[in-house]
Amino acid sequence: MELAFTKVGDRYVASFTATGNFNIHLEKPTGGTLGTIFKQSSVEGAKSDGIKGLYLTPQERVLDTSVIVPIPPMYITIESDVLPTMAVVTMA
């Protein structure tokens, strides 16, 4: 599934529900000062926590990794200070 980002304040935000293990491929242009962060919550509508190990610095342009979801569903939010040029999630 291709993720759609919307502008929220000074960040671009996309969310999806992981119903099992997934792979994420994200590409972004260089620039920005805050990078791209990933957050998760096991409870829909609850505050989310950062996912350690899933982060792109402003200089990094590509992330392609698989994520294990031990107890689905997991609610994932991605925040970026620049609009990604590609963001695709593939579920197991």
N, CA, C and O atoms as CSV, one atom per row, in Angstrom:
chain,resi,resn,atom,element,x,y,z
A,1,MET,N,N,0.850,-1.169,0.000
A,1,MET,CA,C,0.000,0.000,0.000
A,1,MET,C,C,0.897,1.232,0.000
A,1,MET,O,O,1.902,1.294,0.707
A,2,GLU,N,N,0.509,2.198,-0.803
A,2,GLU,CA,C,1.248,3.455,-0.860
A,2,GLU,C,C,0.677,4.399,0.194
A,2,GLU,O,O,-0.540,4.557,0.296
A,3,LEU,N,N,1.555,5.025,0.980
A,3,LEU,CA,C,1.115,5.927,2.040
A,3,LEU,C,C,0.932,7.339,1.493
A,3,LEU,O,O,1.716,7.804,0.665
A,4,ALA,N,N,-0.103,8.006,1.961
A,4,ALA,CA,C,-0.366,9.399,1.585
A,4,ALA,C,C,-0.047,10.281,2.785
A,4,ALA,O,O,-0.560,10.059,3.882
A,5,PHE,N,N,0.790,11.270,2.575
A,5,PHE,CA,C,1.181,12.197,3.635
A,5,PHE,C,C,0.348,13.467,3.550
A,5,PHE,O,O,0.052,13.951,2.457
A,6,THR,N,N,-0.024,13.996,4.689
A,6,THR,CA,C,-0.718,15.274,4.758
A,6,THR,C,C,0.116,16.228,5.601
A,6,THR,O,O,0.831,15.812,6.514
A,7,LYS,N,N,0.015,17.501,5.284
A,7,LYS,CA,C,0.762,18.525,6.011
A,7,LYS,C,C,0.027,18.826,7.325
A,7,LYS,O,O,-1.152,19.178,7.315
A,8,VAL,N,N,0.726,18.687,8.440
A,8,VAL,CA,C,0.181,18.980,9.761
A,8,VAL,C,C,1.188,19.917,10.438
A,8,VAL,O,O,2.246,19.482,10.893
A,9,GLY,N,N,0.850,21.188,10.498
A,9,GLY,CA,C,1.823,22.165,11.011
A,9,GLY,C,C,2.994,22.247,10.067
A,9,GLY,O,O,2.817,22.512,8.878
A,10,ASP,N,N,4.205,22.020,10.584
A,10,ASP,CA,C,5.398,22.067,9.742
A,10,ASP,C,C,5.931,20.675,9.408
A,10,ASP,O,O,7.071,20.542,8.963
A,11,ARG,N,N,5.113,19.630,9.619
A,11,ARG,CA,C,5.520,18.247,9.362
A,11,ARG,C,C,4.560,17.592,8.360
A,11,ARG,O,O,3.423,18.033,8.191
A,12,TYR,N,N,5.038,16.543,7.709
A,12,TYR,CA,C,4.212,15.700,6.853
A,12,TYR,C,C,3.957,14.402,7.616
A,12,TYR,O,O,4.889,13.787,8.134
A,13,VAL,N,N,2.690,13.990,7.684
A,13,VAL,CA,C,2.305,12.866,8.528
A,13,VAL,C,C,1.501,11.846,7.721
A,13,VAL,O,O,0.627,12.206,6.932
A,14,ALA,N,N,1.817,10.564,7.936
A,14,ALA,CA,C,1.047,9.455,7.364
A,14,ALA,C,C,0.864,8.406,8.454
A,14,ALA,O,O,1.725,8.240,9.319
A,15,SER,N,N,-0.258,7.703,8.408
A,15,SER,CA,C,-0.538,6.657,9.396
A,15,SER,C,C,-1.073,5.416,8.699
A,15,SER,O,O,-1.676,5.497,7.630
A,16,PHE,N,N,-0.842,4.267,9.321
A,16,PHE,CA,C,-1.425,3.018,8.842
A,16,PHE,C,C,-1.503,2.033,9.995
A,16,PHE,O,O,-0.853,2.201,11.027
A,17,THR,N,N,-2.312,1.003,9.797
A,17,THR,CA,C,-2.457,-0.047,10.798
A,17,THR,C,C,-1.722,-1.283,10.307
A,17,THR,O,O,-2.016,-1.808,9.233
A,18,ALA,N,N,-0.764,-1.744,11.102
A,18,ALA,CA,C,-0.022,-2.960,10.777
A,18,ALA,C,C,-0.789,-4.147,11.352
A,18,ALA,O,O,-0.893,-4.296,12.570
A,19,THR,N,N,-1.320,-4.984,10.476
A,19,THR,CA,C,-2.082,-6.152,10.910
A,19,THR,C,C,-1.190,-7.380,11.052
A,19,THR,O,O,-1.669,-8.470,11.366
A,20,GLY,N,N,0.090,-7.202,10.825
A,20,GLY,CA,C,1.080,-8.269,10.943
A,20,GLY,C,C,2.439,-7.696,10.567
A,20,GLY,O,O,2.585,-6.482,10.423
A,21,ASN,N,N,3.422,-8.555,10.409
A,21,ASN,CA,C,4.755,-8.109,10.008
A,21,ASN,C,C,4.657,-7.335,8.699
A,21,ASN,O,O,3.798,-7.613,7.863
A,22,PHE,N,N,5.553,-6.354,8.533
A,22,PHE,CA,C,5.503,-5.553,7.316
A,22,PHE,C,C,6.883,-5.082,6.916
A,22,PHE,O,O,7.819,-5.084,7.716
A,23,ASN,N,N,6.990,-4.675,5.655
A,23,ASN,CA,C,8.191,-4.032,5.132
A,23,ASN,C,C,7.809,-2.611,4.778
A,23,ASN,O,O,6.719,-2.356,4.267
A,24,ILE,N,N,8.716,-1.685,5.053
A,24,ILE,CA,C,8.481,-0.296,4.650
A,24,ILE,C,C,9.647,0.170,3.778
A,24,ILE,O,O,10.816,-0.048,4.097
A,25,HIS,N,N,9.296,0.807,2.690
A,25,HIS,CA,C,10.277,1.434,1.794
A,25,HIS,C,C,9.910,2.902,1.720
A,25,HIS,O,O,8.823,3.255,1.263
A,26,LEU,N,N,10.825,3.766,2.173
A,26,LEU,CA,C,10.571,5.200,2.199
A,26,LEU,C,C,11.745,5.916,1.553
A,26,LEU,O,O,12.905,5.644,1.865
A,27,GLU,N,N,11.426,6.838,0.646
A,27,GLU,CA,C,12.448,7.672,0.007
A,27,GLU,C,C,12.064,9.128,0.207
A,27,GLU,O,O,10.888,9.487,0.138
A,28,LYS,N,N,13.061,9.959,0.453
A,28,LYS,CA,C,12.788,11.383,0.624
A,28,LYS,C,C,13.936,12.192,0.047
A,28,LYS,O,O,15.056,11.694,-0.072
A,29,PRO,N,N,13.658,13.444,-0.311
A,29,PRO,CA,C,14.737,14.305,-0.788
A,29,PRO,C,C,15.629,14.691,0.385
A,29,PRO,O,O,15.227,14.576,1.542
A,30,THR,N,N,16.828,15.145,0.084
A,30,THR,CA,C,17.695,15.621,1.160
A,30,THR,C,C,17.132,16.928,1.708
A,30,THR,O,O,16.321,17.590,1.061
A,31,GLY,N,N,17.567,17.279,2.888
A,31,GLY,CA,C,17.128,18.534,3.478
A,31,GLY,C,C,16.334,18.320,4.736
A,31,GLY,O,O,16.189,17.204,5.234
A,32,GLY,N,N,15.829,19.411,5.229
A,32,GLY,CA,C,15.123,19.371,6.500
A,32,GLY,C,C,16.113,19.405,7.648
A,32,GLY,O,O,17.321,19.274,7.449
A,33,THR,N,N,15.596,19.580,8.830
A,33,THR,CA,C,16.474,19.650,10.002
A,33,THR,C,C,16.098,18.649,11.076
A,33,THR,O,O,16.883,18.404,11.992
A,34,LEU,N,N,14.900,18.059,10.982
A,34,LEU,CA,C,14.435,17.161,12.038
A,34,LEU,C,C,14.479,15.693,11.652
A,34,LEU,O,O,14.436,14.830,12.528
A,35,GLY,N,N,14.561,15.393,10.381
A,35,GLY,CA,C,14.561,14.006,9.953
A,35,GLY,C,C,13.163,13.420,9.923
A,35,GLY,O,O,12.168,14.145,9.947
A,36,THR,N,N,13.102,12.086,9.872
A,36,THR,CA,C,11.849,11.352,9.769
A,36,THR,C,C,11.762,10.397,10.946
A,36,THR,O,O,12.671,9.598,11.167
A,37,ILE,N,N,10.668,10.475,11.705
A,37,ILE,CA,C,10.514,9.610,12.861
A,37,ILE,C,C,9.308,8.696,12.688
A,37,ILE,O,O,8.350,9.037,11.995
A,38,PHE,N,N,9.367,7.553,13.316
A,38,PHE,CA,C,8.307,6.561,13.281
A,38,PHE,C,C,7.799,6.359,14.700
A,38,PHE,O,O,8.588,6.252,15.639
A,39,LYS,N,N,6.476,6.307,14.853
A,39,LYS,CA,C,5.866,6.112,16.165
A,39,LYS,C,C,4.888,4.951,16.099
A,39,LYS,O,O,4.374,4.621,15.029
A,40,GLN,N,N,4.632,4.332,17.247
A,40,GLN,CA,C,3.707,3.206,17.304
A,40,GLN,C,C,2.839,3.274,18.546
A,40,GLN,O,O,3.207,3.880,19.552
A,41,SER,N,N,1.685,2.642,18.456
A,41,SER,CA,C,0.806,2.456,19.602
A,41,SER,C,C,0.078,1.137,19.414
A,41,SER,O,O,-0.297,0.787,18.295
A,42,SER,N,N,-0.123,0.408,20.494
A,42,SER,CA,C,-0.879,-0.840,20.424
A,42,SER,C,C,-2.361,-0.597,20.694
A,42,SER,O,O,-3.172,-1.522,20.637
A,43,VAL,N,N,-2.708,0.665,20.991
A,43,VAL,CA,C,-4.088,1.030,21.286
A,43,VAL,C,C,-4.516,2.127,20.315
A,43,VAL,O,O,-3.898,3.191,20.269
A,44,GLU,N,N,-5.559,1.876,19.550
A,44,GLU,CA,C,-6.032,2.856,18.575
A,44,GLU,C,C,-6.464,4.141,19.273
A,44,GLU,O,O,-7.214,4.100,20.248
A,45,GLY,N,N,-5.991,5.280,18.774
A,45,GLY,CA,C,-6.352,6.582,19.317
A,45,GLY,C,C,-5.538,7.008,20.519
A,45,GLY,O,O,-5.713,8.124,21.008
A,46,ALA,N,N,-4.646,6.150,21.015
A,46,ALA,CA,C,-3.814,6.492,22.171
A,46,ALA,C,C,-2.558,7.236,21.718
A,46,ALA,O,O,-2.224,7.235,20.534
A,47,LYS,N,N,-1.875,7.861,22.653
A,47,LYS,CA,C,-0.601,8.505,22.332
A,47,LYS,C,C,0.396,7.441,21.891
A,47,LYS,O,O,0.366,6.305,22.363
A,48,SER,N,N,1.282,7.832,20.975
A,48,SER,CA,C,2.233,6.873,20.436
A,48,SER,C,C,3.634,7.113,20.977
A,48,SER,O,O,3.949,8.188,21.487
A,49,ASP,N,N,4.462,6.089,20.855
A,49,ASP,CA,C,5.834,6.097,21.331
A,49,ASP,C,C,6.756,5.953,20.125
A,49,ASP,O,O,6.390,5.317,19.136
A,50,GLY,N,N,7.938,6.534,20.201
A,50,GLY,CA,C,8.897,6.409,19.111
A,50,GLY,C,C,9.356,4.971,18.940
A,50,GLY,O,O,9.486,4.238,19.920
A,51,ILE,N,N,9.602,4.565,17.700
A,51,ILE,CA,C,10.129,3.235,17.411
A,51,ILE,C,C,11.643,3.359,17.298
A,51,ILE,O,O,12.160,3.936,16.341
A,52,LYS,N,N,12.337,2.819,18.273
A,52,LYS,CA,C,13.794,2.883,18.255
A,52,LYS,C,C,14.331,2.093,17.065
A,52,LYS,O,O,13.883,0.976,16.808
A,53,GLY,N,N,15.258,2.651,16.360
A,53,GLY,CA,C,15.841,1.988,15.203
A,53,GLY,C,C,15.180,2.352,13.884
A,53,GLY,O,O,15.738,2.069,12.823
A,54,LEU,N,N,14.007,2.973,13.922
A,54,LEU,CA,C,13.370,3.443,12.687
A,54,LEU,C,C,13.392,4.957,12.697
A,54,LEU,O,O,12.518,5.605,13.274
A,55,TYR,N,N,14.399,5.508,12.053
A,55,TYR,CA,C,14.587,6.950,12.034
A,55,TYR,C,C,15.489,7.276,10.854
A,55,TYR,O,O,16.459,6.566,10.588
A,56,LEU,N,N,15.165,8.346,10.153
A,56,LEU,CA,C,16.037,8.838,9.080
A,56,LEU,C,C,16.536,10.224,9.456
A,56,LEU,O,O,15.737,11.109,9.761
A,57,THR,N,N,17.836,10.420,9.439
A,57,THR,CA,C,18.384,11.744,9.676
A,57,THR,C,C,18.090,12.616,8.459
A,57,THR,O,O,17.707,12.092,7.413
A,58,PRO,N,N,18.260,13.929,8.569
A,58,PRO,CA,C,18.028,14.787,7.399
A,58,PRO,C,C,18.891,14.416,6.187
A,58,PRO,O,O,18.491,14.660,5.049
A,59,GLN,N,N,20.077,13.826,6.423
A,59,GLN,CA,C,20.968,13.477,5.319
A,59,GLN,C,C,20.621,12.141,4.671
A,59,GLN,O,O,20.960,11.921,3.508
A,60,GLU,N,N,19.956,11.247,5.393
A,60,GLU,CA,C,19.617,9.938,4.841
A,60,GLU,C,C,18.406,10.066,3.922
A,60,GLU,O,O,17.474,10.819,4.201
A,61,ARG,N,N,18.439,9.313,2.816
A,61,ARG,CA,C,17.380,9.470,1.824
A,61,ARG,C,C,16.504,8.238,1.653
A,61,ARG,O,O,15.387,8.356,1.147
A,62,VAL,N,N,16.973,7.052,2.059
A,62,VAL,CA,C,16.208,5.830,1.806
A,62,VAL,C,C,16.189,4.950,3.056
A,62,VAL,O,O,17.202,4.780,3.734
A,63,LEU,N,N,15.011,4.398,3.340
A,63,LEU,CA,C,14.853,3.376,4.378
A,63,LEU,C,C,14.105,2.227,3.740
A,63,LEU,O,O,13.049,2.429,3.140
A,64,ASP,N,N,14.640,1.023,3.862
A,64,ASP,CA,C,13.965,-0.175,3.380
A,64,ASP,C,C,14.235,-1.260,4.412
A,64,ASP,O,O,15.340,-1.798,4.489
A,65,THR,N,N,13.210,-1.579,5.210
A,65,THR,CA,C,13.414,-2.526,6.293
A,65,THR,C,C,12.140,-3.297,6.595
A,65,THR,O,O,11.037,-2.858,6.269
A,66,SER,N,N,12.309,-4.443,7.219
A,66,SER,CA,C,11.176,-5.252,7.650
A,66,SER,C,C,10.983,-5.075,9.153
A,66,SER,O,O,11.947,-4.928,9.905
A,67,VAL,N,N,9.718,-5.091,9.576
A,67,VAL,CA,C,9.370,-4.873,10.975
A,67,VAL,C,C,8.505,-6.039,11.446
A,67,VAL,O,O,7.532,-6.408,10.788
A,68,ILE,N,N,8.868,-6.612,12.586
A,68,ILE,CA,C,8.094,-7.695,13.183
A,68,ILE,C,C,7.064,-7.085,14.129
A,68,ILE,O,O,7.402,-6.269,14.987
A,69,VAL,N,N,5.822,-7.482,13.966
A,69,VAL,CA,C,4.727,-7.010,14.825
A,69,VAL,C,C,4.289,-8.211,15.671
A,69,VAL,O,O,3.521,-9.047,15.195
A,70,PRO,N,N,4.770,-8.310,16.923
A,70,PRO,CA,C,4.495,-9.504,17.715
A,70,PRO,C,C,3.030,-9.683,18.108
A,70,PRO,O,O,2.539,-10.811,18.143
A,71,ILE,N,N,2.325,-8.591,18.403
A,71,ILE,CA,C,0.913,-8.671,18.771
A,71,ILE,C,C,0.153,-7.605,17.972
A,71,ILE,O,O,0.057,-6.454,18.396
A,72,PRO,N,N,-0.388,-8.002,16.808
A,72,PRO,CA,C,-1.136,-7.032,16.013
A,72,PRO,C,C,-2.511,-6.776,16.616
A,72,PRO,O,O,-2.989,-7.585,17.411
A,73,PRO,N,N,-3.151,-5.681,16.260
A,73,PRO,CA,C,-2.654,-4.668,15.333
A,73,PRO,C,C,-1.734,-3.674,16.030
A,73,PRO,O,O,-1.750,-3.537,17.253
A,74,MET,N,N,-0.937,-2.991,15.228
A,74,MET,CA,C,-0.057,-1.928,15.694
A,74,MET,C,C,-0.357,-0.704,14.837
A,74,MET,O,O,-0.397,-0.788,13.610
A,75,TYR,N,N,-0.566,0.421,15.487
A,75,TYR,CA,C,-0.929,1.662,14.794
A,75,TYR,C,C,0.346,2.478,14.611
A,75,TYR,O,O,0.967,2.893,15.589
A,76,ILE,N,N,0.735,2.707,13.365
A,76,ILE,CA,C,2.010,3.334,13.022
A,76,ILE,C,C,1.769,4.728,12.459
A,76,ILE,O,O,0.875,4.931,11.637
A,77,THR,N,N,2.575,5.686,12.910
A,77,THR,CA,C,2.554,7.052,12.393
A,77,THR,C,C,3.969,7.423,11.968
A,77,THR,O,O,4.937,7.143,12.675
A,78,ILE,N,N,4.071,8.053,10.814
A,78,ILE,CA,C,5.362,8.527,10.303
A,78,ILE,C,C,5.279,10.039,10.197
A,78,ILE,O,O,4.325,10.579,9.637
A,79,GLU,N,N,6.286,10.723,10.739
A,79,GLU,CA,C,6.364,12.184,10.665
A,79,GLU,C,C,7.679,12.578,10.012
A,79,GLU,O,O,8.743,12.090,10.394
A,80,SER,N,N,7.598,13.464,9.025
A,80,SER,CA,C,8.787,13.911,8.311
A,80,SER,C,C,8.733,15.418,8.106
A,80,SER,O,O,7.659,15.990,7.918
A,81,ASP,N,N,9.894,16.055,8.143
A,81,ASP,CA,C,9.901,17.499,7.902
A,81,ASP,C,C,10.030,17.842,6.428
A,81,ASP,O,O,9.960,19.015,6.062
A,82,VAL,N,N,10.216,16.836,5.569
A,82,VAL,CA,C,10.142,17.016,4.119
A,82,VAL,C,C,9.205,15.954,3.559
A,82,VAL,O,O,9.098,14.863,4.120
A,83,LEU,N,N,8.535,16.258,2.472
A,83,LEU,CA,C,7.570,15.335,1.887
A,83,LEU,C,C,8.296,14.162,1.230
A,83,LEU,O,O,9.079,14.373,0.304
A,84,PRO,N,N,8.055,12.932,1.687
A,84,PRO,CA,C,8.673,11.777,1.041
A,84,PRO,C,C,8.240,11.675,-0.421
A,84,PRO,O,O,7.109,12.011,-0.774
A,85,THR,N,N,9.159,11.205,-1.261
A,85,THR,CA,C,8.850,11.020,-2.674
A,85,THR,C,C,8.272,9.643,-2.936
A,85,THR,O,O,7.647,9.415,-3.971
A,86,MET,N,N,8.482,8.714,-1.990
A,86,MET,CA,C,7.904,7.373,-2.088
A,86,MET,C,C,7.778,6.823,-0.674
A,86,MET,O,O,8.687,6.966,0.144
A,87,ALA,N,N,6.636,6.192,-0.396
A,87,ALA,CA,C,6.427,5.519,0.887
A,87,ALA,C,C,5.481,4.354,0.660
A,87,ALA,O,O,4.283,4.548,0.453
A,88,VAL,N,N,6.022,3.143,0.698
A,88,VAL,CA,C,5.244,1.944,0.391
A,88,VAL,C,C,5.384,0.960,1.542
A,88,VAL,O,O,6.488,0.683,2.010
A,89,VAL,N,N,4.243,0.434,1.993
A,89,VAL,CA,C,4.215,-0.590,3.030
A,89,VAL,C,C,3.692,-1.874,2.408
A,89,VAL,O,O,2.670,-1.873,1.723
A,90,THR,N,N,4.404,-2.975,2.655
A,90,THR,CA,C,3.977,-4.281,2.192
A,90,THR,C,C,3.762,-5.168,3.406
A,90,THR,O,O,4.692,-5.421,4.171
A,91,MET,N,N,2.522,-5.644,3.582
A,91,MET,CA,C,2.185,-6.494,4.723
A,91,MET,C,C,2.510,-7.954,4.401
A,91,MET,O,O,2.462,-8.379,3.246
A,92,ALA,N,N,2.839,-8.702,5.439
A,92,ALA,CA,C,3.118,-10.137,5.284
A,92,ALA,C,C,1.866,-10.864,4.866
A,92,ALA,O,O,1.890,-12.081,4.683
